[in-house]
Amino acid sequence: MPPPPLRSDVMDSLRSVAGKFWPGATVVPIMMMWASDSARTMVAGIPSYGISGVAVDRNDVRMHGKDERVSVESYDTGVGFYYEFLKKLTTRN
């Protein structure tokens, strides 16, 4: 299936909030090679995006291992990022 369109409401909100949390960082859309629940929503015609607000220490990558973890700071920042992003995305200007 083709990738979803990059909707301006999603991308503008994402860039705005990401800039507050990580000044100077660039938001770069990429297509991941693994499957997710969005495969079902995309087939149903619902544009779906995976957005990560949790930083992973590149020297301590433990994705999907028996001791998978992120730092408390990354977790807390991610919670704040997701909250602010969803609030911005769903609030009428």
C-alpha positions in Angstrom: 0.0 0.0 0.0 1.2 3.5 -0.6 2.4 5.6 2.3 -0.1 8.1 3.8 0.0 11.7 2.7 2.0 14.0 4.9 -0.9 16.1 6.2 0.0 19.7 7.0 -2.0 19.6 10.3 0.0 16.6 11.5 3.4 17.8 10.2 3.0 21.4 11.4 2.0 20.3 14.9 4.8 17.8 15.0 7.4 20.4 13.9 6.1 22.9 16.4 6.2 20.6 19.4 9.4 18.9 18.4 11.1 22.3 18.2 10.1 23.0 21.8 11.5 19.7 23.1 14.6 19.5 20.8 15.5 22.9 19.5 17.2 22.7 16.1 16.3 19.1 15.4 14.8 18.4 12.0 11.7 16.3 11.6 12.3 13.7 8.9 9.6 11.4 7.6 10.8 7.9 7.1 9.1 4.6 6.2 9.8 1.8 8.6 10.3 -1.8 7.4 8.3 -3.6 10.1 4.6 -4.1 10.6 2.3 -2.3 13.0 -1.3 -2.0 13.8 -1.5 0.8 11.2 -1.4 -1.8 8.4 -5.1 -2.5 9.3 -6.1 1.1 9.6 -4.4 2.0 6.4 -6.3 -0.8 4.5 -9.5 0.7 6.0 -8.5 4.1 4.4 -7.4 5.8 7.6 -4.1 7.6 7.2 -1.8 6.4 10.0 1.6 7.6 11.3 4.1 6.3 13.8 5.6 9.1 15.7 8.3 8.6 18.4 8.9 11.1 21.2 11.1 8.8 23.2 14.9 9.1 22.7 17.0 5.9 22.9 20.6 6.0 23.9 22.5 4.8 20.8 25.2 3.2 23.0 22.6 1.2 25.0 20.0 -0.1 22.5 17.9 -2.8 24.0 14.9 -2.9 21.7 12.7 -5.9 22.2 15.3 -7.7 24.4 14.5 -9.4 27.7 15.6 -6.2 29.5 14.2 -3.6 27.1 14.3 -0.2 28.7 14.7 3.6 28.2 16.0 6.1 30.7 13.6 7.7 33.1 14.5 11.1 31.6 13.6 9.8 28.0 10.4 8.3 29.3 9.3 11.6 31.1 10.3 13.7 28.1 8.3 11.3 25.8 5.2 11.6 28.0 5.4 15.4 27.8 6.0 15.4 24.1 3.1 13.1 23.3 0.8 15.2 25.6 1.8 18.5 23.9 1.7 17.0 20.4 -1.8 15.6 20.8 -3.0 18.8 22.5 -1.7 20.9 19.6 -3.0 18.5 17.0 -6.6 18.4 18.5 -7.0 22.0 19.6 -8.7 24.5 17.2 -6.7 27.6 16.6 
